[in-house]
Amino acid sequence: MQLAFGTDWQTTLSRATEVAPEAFDGDVLRNLIQGEWRSQGRPSALTTPVDGTVIAKLSRLDAGEALAAVRHSARTQREWAATPLAQRKERVVAALDLLTEHRDLLALLLVWEIGKPWRLACADVDRALDGVRWYVDEIDRQVAGREPLAGPVSNIASWNYPMSVLVHAELVQLLAGNAVIAKTPSQGGAVCLTVAHALMHRAGLPASLVSGGGEELSEVLVRAPEIGAVAFVGGRSNGGKVAAALLDSDKRHFIEQEGLNAWGVWNFSQWDALAAHLKKGFEYGKQRCTAYPRFVVQRELVDEFLDVYLPVVRAIRFGHPLAVENQGDPLPELDFGPLISAAKADELRRKVDEAIKAGAIPLYRGKNTGGRFLDGQETGAYVAPVALLAPPGRSRLMHAEPFGPVDTIVVVDTEDELLAAMNASNGALVASLACDDEELAAKLAQDLQAFKVGINKPRSRGDREEPFGGRGASWKGAFVGGDLLVHAVTVGEPGERLYGNFPDYSSYPPSI
């Protein structure tokens, strides 16, 4: 095995610095603050999960430096909010054109930084660009009778979808008349986001990009009075801290947190259709908020389910996303590459070992020797697929999302047990039911604590007009997606109530 020609990191980094020289100081990433790229902050090494090597250095700001960036963003907010919509659209379209021009570079950066296979990295970039172009066409209608917020939108997002979640959200917020400030995820995606924000800045958009420790910067990016809204995507622990910091404020917020998305199997026989969904579900090693790592199966169907499931999990392809047999070969068609870090991989392996020691039955445990790697390559961040039957109640895998290629299968005998097992995490973003009787499935779906429920199909975050949110502990604040994303970052009539999951009430859009 060898690296595909022209995909090595040094060549990729050279391409990035040629596209956006203003954003780099050698291999150190600058921060986009106070309207310019500045070599400010403490350099910290960035490591790729692909092979464990250091690829760049991130300049971490302290709280005071971040606060100065927030205050500058607040000043630009007033000017941007007063900019006619037609001009805002022109600048966003100019940014989209620049991002489209460098789409392949952005995707290759994602391959190296967060380990996405090439096809999925391209999809991340394309979904961002295509999605925002839809908003450009719809924004006149969406902002009619509405005004931008009084302060910029602060974006704190996880590392797994830098373009289709973070950059996409920022560009829509900008269209709606808000300046934006984003925190670079500490675990991955920094170089891609640096290049993307350099192109956005070049197009005249009031966007800031800051790097630093979550504990130090979150206080500023969440609680600073200049901030008009907070958009957070991440785990429940950090999301809970953000929510707690907002308790004494009326600041707009949309806090997406993980949940254990479950797929229930009840009175079902369409196994060929399910097999295709099972395979697609392993994309990116289930490192996404709408992955399905839990299957709840009617006891009398367990044998038929395993007849379909086990061949799928055994055929999953993983390994180095850029390894080819011969120069000139296309990049490999993999289901996933590494997890985001060797530390995350070790943590997941410990959870699996703990569950098995506590009584879970290992149905399948893949090994890294089955992956596709370069000779002598570091493979600490790679985890082969694992399937566990009947995880014990005290297991961490019973109630929490693994965020990796580990499935748990729970066997049930009654509809009540089915619902209880599917609701194990007190709220989820999505759920699905495999059931021949769609009327029964629709009835059961009413008691599932998930924002979207699929009947004989998976659900996803969605694109363009489709709303997105969560139930229970998986979401706090306003829902997003489609018109709801624009409504979340604009102000309508006095007394307006947003669709969302709030402490005092839950309000859901008419159709999800």
C-alpha positions as CSV (number, residue, x, y, z in Angstrom):
1,M,0.0,0.0,0.0
2,Q,1.1,3.6,-0.6
3,L,-0.3,7.1,-0.5
4,A,-2.2,8.2,-3.6
5,F,-0.1,10.6,-5.6
6,G,-0.3,14.2,-4.5
7,T,-2.3,13.5,-1.3
8,D,0.5,13.5,1.2
9,W,0.2,16.0,4.0
10,Q,3.0,18.4,3.1
11,T,1.7,18.8,-0.4
12,T,-1.8,19.3,1.0
13,L,-0.6,21.9,3.5
14,S,1.3,23.7,0.7
15,R,-1.8,23.9,-1.4
16,A,-3.7,25.4,1.6
17,T,-1.0,28.0,2.3
18,E,-1.0,29.0,-1.4
19,V,-4.8,29.5,-1.4
20,A,-4.9,31.5,1.9
21,P,-1.3,32.7,2.7
22,E,-2.7,35.4,5.0
23,A,-4.1,32.8,7.4
24,F,-0.8,30.9,8.0
25,D,2.5,31.7,9.7
26,G,4.5,28.8,8.4
27,D,2.7,25.7,9.8
28,V,1.0,27.8,12.5
29,L,-2.7,28.8,12.0
30,R,-3.6,32.4,12.7
31,N,-6.8,33.6,14.2
32,L,-9.3,35.7,12.3
33,I,-9.9,38.4,14.9
34,Q,-10.7,42.1,14.8
35,G,-11.2,42.0,11.0
36,E,-7.8,40.5,10.1
37,W,-5.6,37.4,10.4
38,R,-3.3,37.7,13.5
39,S,-0.4,35.7,14.8
40,Q,-1.7,35.8,18.3
41,G,-2.0,33.1,20.9
42,R,-0.1,30.1,22.2
43,P,0.9,27.5,19.6
44,S,-0.4,24.0,20.2
45,A,0.3,20.9,18.1
46,L,-2.4,19.4,15.9
47,T,-2.2,15.6,15.3
48,T,-4.0,13.8,12.5
49,P,-5.8,10.6,13.5
50,V,-5.0,9.1,10.1
51,D,-1.4,8.2,11.1
52,G,-0.7,10.0,14.4
53,T,1.7,12.7,13.0
54,V,1.7,16.4,13.9
55,I,0.3,18.3,10.9
56,A,0.1,21.9,12.1
57,K,0.0,24.2,15.1
58,L,-3.1,26.0,16.5
59,S,-2.8,29.4,18.1
60,R,-4.8,29.3,21.3
61,L,-6.2,32.6,22.5
62,D,-6.8,33.4,26.2
63,A,-10.1,34.8,27.5
64,G,-9.1,38.4,27.2
65,E,-8.0,38.0,23.5
66,A,-11.3,36.2,22.7
67,L,-13.3,39.0,24.4
68,A,-11.6,41.6,22.2
69,A,-12.6,39.5,19.2
70,V,-16.2,39.3,20.4
71,R,-16.4,43.0,21.0
72,H,-15.1,43.8,17.5
73,S,-17.6,41.3,16.1
74,A,-20.4,43.1,17.9
75,R,-19.3,46.4,16.3
76,T,-19.4,44.9,12.8
77,Q,-22.8,43.4,13.6
78,R,-24.4,46.8,13.5
79,E,-22.9,47.7,10.1
80,W,-23.7,44.3,8.7
81,A,-27.3,44.3,9.9
82,A,-27.8,47.6,8.1
83,T,-26.4,46.3,4.9
84,P,-29.2,45.7,2.3
85,L,-30.2,42.1,1.8
86,A,-29.2,42.2,-1.9
87,Q,-25.6,43.1,-0.9
88,R,-25.5,40.4,1.8
89,K,-26.6,37.9,-0.8
90,E,-23.9,39.0,-3.3
91,R,-21.2,38.6,-0.7
92,V,-22.4,35.2,0.4
93,V,-22.6,34.0,-3.2
94,A,-19.1,35.3,-3.8
95,A,-17.9,33.3,-0.8
96,L,-19.8,30.2,-2.1
97,D,-18.1,30.6,-5.5
98,L,-14.6,30.7,-3.8
99,L,-15.4,27.7,-1.6
100,T,-16.6,25.8,-4.7
101,E,-13.4,26.7,-6.6
102,H,-11.4,25.1,-3.8
103,R,-13.8,22.2,-2.9
104,D,-11.3,19.4,-3.5
105,L,-8.7,21.0,-1.3
106,L,-11.2,21.5,1.5
107,A,-12.3,17.9,1.2
108,L,-8.7,16.6,1.3
109,L,-8.0,18.7,4.4
110,L,-11.0,16.9,6.0
111,V,-9.5,13.5,5.1
112,W,-6.3,14.3,6.9
113,E,-7.7,16.2,9.8
114,I,-10.6,14.1,10.9
115,G,-10.1,10.9,8.9
116,K,-13.1,11.0,6.6
117,P,-12.9,8.8,3.5
118,W,-12.7,10.9,0.4
119,R,-16.3,10.3,-0.7
120,L,-17.7,11.4,2.7
121,A,-15.4,14.4,2.9
122,C,-16.6,15.6,-0.5
123,A,-20.2,15.1,0.7
124,D,-19.5,17.3,3.8
125,V,-18.3,20.2,1.6
126,D,-21.0,19.8,-1.0
127,R,-23.8,19.7,1.5
128,A,-22.6,22.9,2.9
129,L,-22.4,24.7,-0.4
130,D,-25.6,23.3,-1.9
131,G,-27.5,23.9,1.3
132,V,-26.5,27.6,1.5
133,R,-27.4,28.2,-2.1
134,W,-30.9,27.0,-1.3
135,Y,-31.1,29.7,1.4
136,V,-29.8,32.3,-1.0
137,D,-32.9,31.6,-3.1
138,E,-35.2,31.6,-0.1
139,I,-33.9,34.3,2.1
140,D,-36.0,37.2,0.9
141,R,-39.1,35.3,1.9
142,Q,-37.6,34.0,5.2
143,V,-36.5,37.4,6.5
144,A,-39.6,39.3,5.4
145,G,-40.8,41.3,8.4
146,R,-37.9,40.2,10.5
147,E,-34.7,41.9,11.8
148,P,-31.2,40.6,12.6
149,L,-30.2,40.1,16.2
150,A,-28.7,42.8,18.3
151,G,-25.3,40.9,18.6
152,P,-23.3,38.4,16.6
153,V,-24.0,34.7,16.7
154,S,-21.4,32.6,18.6
155,N,-20.8,29.1,17.1
156,I,-19.3,26.3,19.1
157,A,-19.4,23.1,17.1
158,S,-17.9,19.6,17.3
159,W,-15.2,18.4,14.9
160,N,-17.1,15.8,12.9
161,Y,-18.9,18.1,10.3
162,P,-16.9,21.3,9.9
163,M,-18.4,22.3,6.6
164,S,-22.0,21.0,6.4
165,V,-22.8,21.9,10.0
166,L,-20.5,24.8,11.1
167,V,-19.7,26.7,7.9
168,H,-23.3,26.1,6.6
169,A,-24.8,27.6,9.8
170,E,-22.5,30.6,9.7
171,L,-23.3,31.5,6.1
172,V,-27.0,31.3,6.8
173,Q,-26.6,33.4,9.9
174,L,-24.7,35.9,7.8
175,L,-27.4,36.0,5.1
176,A,-29.9,36.8,7.8
177,G,-27.9,39.9,8.8
178,N,-25.7,38.7,11.7
179,A,-22.0,38.8,12.1
180,V,-20.6,35.5,13.2
181,I,-17.8,34.3,15.5
182,A,-16.8,30.6,15.5
183,K,-14.6,28.6,17.8
184,T,-12.2,26.1,16.0
185,P,-12.9,22.6,17.3
186,S,-9.9,21.5,19.4
187,Q,-9.9,17.9,18.0
188,G,-10.0,18.4,14.3
189,G,-10.9,20.4,11.2
190,A,-8.9,23.5,12.1
191,V,-7.0,23.8,8.8
192,C,-10.1,23.2,6.7
193,L,-12.0,25.9,8.7
194,T,-9.0,28.3,8.4
195,V,-9.0,28.1,4.6
196,A,-12.8,28.3,4.5
197,H,-12.9,31.4,6.7
198,A,-10.1,33.0,4.7
199,L,-12.3,32.7,1.6
200,M,-15.3,34.0,3.5
201,H,-13.3,36.9,4.7
202,R,-12.0,37.6,1.2
203,A,-15.6,37.9,0.1
204,G,-16.3,40.6,2.6
205,L,-18.2,38.6,5.2
206,P,-17.9,39.7,8.9
207,A,-16.8,36.3,10.2
208,S,-14.3,35.7,13.0
209,L,-12.5,32.4,13.8
210,V,-10.9,31.9,17.2
211,S,-9.0,29.0,18.7
212,G,-8.5,28.1,22.4
213,G,-9.4,25.9,25.3
214,G,-13.1,25.2,25.7
215,E,-13.2,26.0,29.4
216,E,-11.4,29.3,28.9
217,L,-13.1,30.5,25.8
218,S,-16.7,29.2,26.4
219,E,-17.3,31.7,29.2
220,V,-16.6,34.5,26.7
221,L,-18.3,33.0,23.7
222,V,-21.4,32.1,25.7
223,R,-21.8,34.7,28.4
224,A,-20.3,37.9,26.9
225,P,-23.2,40.4,26.8
226,E,-22.3,41.4,23.3
227,I,-23.3,37.9,22.0
228,G,-26.7,37.8,20.4
229,A,-27.1,34.0,20.1
230,V,-25.2,30.8,20.9
231,A,-25.2,27.8,18.6
232,F,-23.6,24.7,20.2
233,V,-23.1,21.2,18.8
234,G,-21.5,18.6,21.0
235,G,-21.8,16.2,23.9
236,R,-24.2,16.5,26.9
237,S,-21.5,17.3,29.4
238,N,-20.3,20.4,27.6
239,G,-23.8,21.2,26.3
240,G,-25.1,21.2,29.9
241,K,-22.4,23.7,30.9
242,V,-23.4,26.0,28.1
243,A,-27.1,25.7,29.0
244,A,-26.3,26.4,32.7
245,A,-24.3,29.5,31.7
246,L,-27.4,30.8,29.9
247,L,-29.9,30.2,32.7
248,D,-29.9,33.8,33.8
249,S,-30.1,35.3,30.3
250,D,-32.7,35.6,27.6
251,K,-30.1,35.0,24.9
252,R,-31.2,33.0,21.9
253,H,-29.7,29.5,21.9
254,F,-29.8,26.2,20.0
255,I,-27.9,23.5,21.9
256,E,-27.6,20.2,20.0
257,Q,-26.4,17.3,22.2
258,E,-26.0,13.6,21.6
259,G,-28.6,10.9,22.2
260,L,-28.6,7.2,21.8
261,N,-30.5,6.9,18.5
262,A,-32.3,3.5,18.3
263,W,-33.7,1.4,15.6
264,G,-36.5,-0.9,16.7
265,V,-37.5,-4.1,15.0
266,W,-41.0,-5.4,15.6
267,N,-43.3,-7.6,13.5
268,F,-41.0,-7.2,10.6
269,S,-40.0,-9.2,7.5
270,Q,-38.5,-6.8,4.9
271,W,-34.9,-7.9,5.6
272,D,-33.3,-7.1,2.3
273,A,-34.3,-3.5,2.6
274,L,-33.0,-3.3,6.1
275,A,-29.6,-4.7,5.1
276,A,-28.9,-1.7,2.8
277,H,-29.7,0.7,5.7
278,L,-27.5,-1.2,8.1
279,K,-24.5,-0.9,5.8
280,K,-25.0,2.8,5.1
281,G,-25.3,3.3,8.9
282,F,-21.6,2.5,9.4
283,E,-20.5,5.5,7.3
284,Y,-17.8,7.5,9.0
285,G,-17.6,4.9,11.8
286,K,-20.9,6.2,13.3
287,Q,-19.2,9.4,14.4
288,R,-22.2,11.5,13.7
289,C,-25.2,12.8,15.7
290,T,-27.7,10.8,13.6
291,A,-26.0,7.5,13.6
292,Y,-27.9,4.4,14.9
293,P,-25.7,2.4,17.4
294,R,-28.7,0.7,19.1
295,F,-30.9,-2.0,17.8
296,V,-33.9,-3.1,19.8
297,V,-35.2,-6.4,18.4
298,Q,-38.3,-8.5,19.1
299,R,-37.1,-11.8,20.6
300,E,-38.7,-14.0,18.0
301,L,-37.0,-12.0,15.2
302,V,-33.5,-12.1,16.7
303,D,-32.3,-15.0,14.5
304,E,-33.6,-13.4,11.3
305,F,-32.1,-10.0,12.3
306,L,-28.7,-11.5,12.9
307,D,-28.8,-13.4,9.6
308,V,-29.0,-10.0,7.9
309,Y,-26.9,-7.9,10.4
310,L,-23.8,-10.1,10.9
311,P,-22.9,-10.4,7.2
312,V,-23.1,-6.6,6.9
313,V,-20.9,-5.9,9.8
314,R,-18.3,-8.4,8.7
315,A,-18.1,-6.7,5.3
316,I,-17.5,-3.2,6.6
317,R,-14.3,-1.7,5.0
318,F,-12.1,0.6,7.1
319,G,-8.5,1.9,7.1
320,H,-6.2,4.7,5.8
321,P,-8.5,6.9,3.6
322,L,-5.6,7.6,1.1
323,A,-3.9,4.2,0.8
324,V,-3.9,2.7,-2.7
325,E,-2.3,-0.4,-4.1
326,N,-0.7,1.4,-7.1
327,Q,-0.2,5.0,-8.1
328,G,-3.0,6.0,-10.4
329,D,-5.6,3.9,-8.6
330,P,-8.7,5.7,-7.4
331,L,-9.0,6.4,-3.7
332,P,-10.4,3.5,-1.7
333,E,-14.2,3.1,-1.2
334,L,-14.1,2.8,2.6
335,D,-17.0,3.0,5.1
336,F,-14.8,4.7,7.6
337,G,-11.2,5.6,8.6
338,P,-9.9,6.4,12.1
339,L,-11.8,7.7,15.0
340,I,-11.0,11.3,15.8
341,S,-8.1,10.4,18.1
342,A,-6.2,7.5,19.6
343,A,-7.4,8.6,23.0
344,K,-11.1,8.3,21.8
345,A,-10.3,4.9,20.4
346,D,-8.8,3.7,23.7
347,E,-11.8,5.0,25.6
348,L,-14.2,3.2,23.3
349,R,-12.3,-0.1,23.6
350,R,-12.4,0.2,27.4
351,K,-16.2,0.7,27.2
352,V,-16.5,-2.4,25.1
353,D,-14.3,-4.4,27.5
354,E,-16.3,-3.2,30.5
355,A,-19.6,-4.1,28.9
356,I,-18.3,-7.6,28.1
357,K,-17.0,-8.2,31.6
358,A,-20.3,-7.0,33.0
359,G,-22.2,-9.6,30.9
360,A,-22.7,-8.3,27.4
361,I,-22.3,-11.0,24.7
362,P,-19.8,-10.2,21.9
363,L,-21.5,-11.2,18.7
364,Y,-18.7,-9.7,16.5
365,R,-15.4,-8.1,17.3
366,G,-13.4,-7.0,14.3
367,K,-9.6,-6.6,14.4
368,N,-7.4,-3.8,13.0
369,T,-5.6,-6.5,11.0
370,G,-8.7,-6.5,8.8
371,G,-8.2,-2.9,7.9
372,R,-6.4,-1.3,4.9
373,F,-3.2,0.4,6.1
374,L,0.2,1.5,4.9
375,D,3.2,-0.6,6.0
376,G,4.3,0.3,9.5
377,Q,1.6,2.9,9.9
378,E,0.4,4.0,13.3
379,T,-3.1,2.6,13.8
380,G,-3.9,3.7,17.4
381,A,-7.0,5.7,16.3
382,Y,-8.6,2.9,14.4
383,V,-11.4,0.7,15.8
384,A,-12.8,-2.2,13.9
385,P,-16.6,-2.8,14.1
386,V,-18.0,-4.4,17.2
387,A,-21.5,-5.8,18.0
388,L,-22.6,-6.6,21.5
389,L,-25.8,-8.4,22.5
390,A,-27.6,-7.5,25.7
391,P,-25.4,-4.9,27.3
392,P,-26.0,-4.8,31.1
393,G,-27.9,-1.9,32.6
394,R,-24.9,-0.6,34.4
395,S,-22.8,-0.5,31.2
396,R,-22.0,2.9,29.8
397,L,-22.9,1.5,26.4
398,M,-26.4,0.8,27.6
399,H,-27.4,4.4,28.0
400,A,-24.9,6.6,26.1
401,E,-23.9,7.0,22.5
402,P,-20.6,5.4,21.8
403,F,-19.7,7.8,18.9
404,G,-17.8,5.0,17.1
405,P,-18.4,1.7,15.2
406,V,-19.9,-0.1,18.2
407,D,-23.5,-1.5,18.0
408,T,-25.5,-2.8,20.9
409,I,-28.5,-5.1,20.4
410,V,-31.2,-5.3,23.0
411,V,-33.8,-8.1,23.0
412,V,-37.4,-7.4,24.0
413,D,-40.7,-9.2,24.3
414,T,-43.4,-6.5,24.5
415,E,-44.2,-3.2,22.9
416,D,-43.6,-1.4,26.2
417,E,-40.2,-3.0,26.5
418,L,-39.4,-1.9,23.0
419,L,-40.3,1.7,23.8
420,A,-38.4,1.7,27.1
421,A,-35.2,0.3,25.5
422,M,-35.4,2.8,22.6
423,N,-35.8,5.7,25.0
424,A,-32.9,4.6,27.2
425,S,-30.9,7.9,26.8
426,N,-33.8,10.3,27.8
427,G,-34.1,11.9,24.4
428,A,-32.6,11.5,21.0
429,L,-32.3,13.3,17.7
430,V,-33.6,10.5,15.5
431,A,-35.1,7.0,15.8
432,S,-36.5,4.4,13.4
433,L,-39.0,1.5,13.5
434,A,-38.8,-1.5,11.2
435,C,-42.3,-2.8,11.2
436,D,-44.5,-4.3,8.4
437,D,-47.6,-2.7,9.9
438,E,-46.9,1.0,9.3
439,E,-50.1,2.0,11.2
440,L,-48.8,0.3,14.3
441,A,-45.4,1.8,13.8
442,A,-46.8,5.3,13.6
443,K,-48.7,4.6,16.9
444,L,-45.5,3.4,18.6
445,A,-43.6,6.4,17.2
446,Q,-45.7,8.8,19.2
447,D,-44.1,7.4,22.4
448,L,-40.5,7.6,21.2
449,Q,-38.4,10.5,22.6
450,A,-36.8,11.4,19.3
451,F,-37.3,14.5,17.2
452,K,-37.6,12.6,13.9
453,V,-38.9,9.0,13.6
454,G,-38.5,6.9,10.4
455,I,-40.8,4.1,9.5
456,N,-38.8,1.4,7.7
457,K,-36.2,4.0,6.8
458,P,-33.5,6.0,8.7
459,R,-33.8,9.7,9.5
460,S,-31.1,12.3,9.2
461,R,-30.3,15.9,10.1
462,G,-31.8,16.9,6.7
463,D,-31.0,19.6,4.2
464,R,-32.6,22.8,2.9
465,E,-36.2,23.1,4.1
466,E,-36.2,20.2,6.6
467,P,-36.2,21.3,10.3
468,F,-34.0,19.7,12.9
469,G,-34.0,19.4,16.6
470,G,-34.1,17.0,19.5
471,R,-36.3,15.8,22.4
472,G,-35.5,15.3,26.0
473,A,-31.9,15.8,27.0
474,S,-30.7,15.7,23.4
475,W,-31.6,19.4,22.6
476,K,-32.1,22.7,24.4
477,G,-33.4,25.8,22.8
478,A,-34.7,26.8,19.3
479,F,-34.9,24.2,16.5
480,V,-33.0,24.8,13.3
481,G,-33.1,23.9,9.6
482,G,-35.2,25.4,6.9
483,D,-37.1,28.5,7.9
484,L,-36.5,27.6,11.6
485,L,-32.8,28.3,11.2
486,V,-33.4,31.8,9.9
487,H,-36.1,32.4,12.6
488,A,-33.7,31.4,15.3
489,V,-31.3,34.2,14.4
490,T,-33.8,36.9,13.5
491,V,-36.4,38.8,15.5
492,G,-40.1,38.9,14.4
493,E,-43.2,40.4,16.0
494,P,-43.1,41.3,19.7
495,G,-44.0,38.3,21.9
496,E,-43.1,35.8,19.2
497,R,-42.4,32.3,20.5
498,L,-39.9,30.1,18.6
499,Y,-40.3,26.4,17.9
500,G,-37.9,24.6,20.2
501,N,-37.2,22.5,23.3
502,F,-37.3,25.0,26.2
503,P,-37.5,24.4,30.0
504,D,-41.0,25.8,30.3
505,Y,-42.5,24.3,27.1
506,S,-41.8,22.3,24.1
507,S,-43.1,23.4,20.7
508,Y,-42.7,21.4,17.6
509,P,-43.1,22.5,14.0
510,P,-46.2,21.2,12.2
511,S,-44.3,18.6,10.1
512,I,-41.0,16.9,11.0
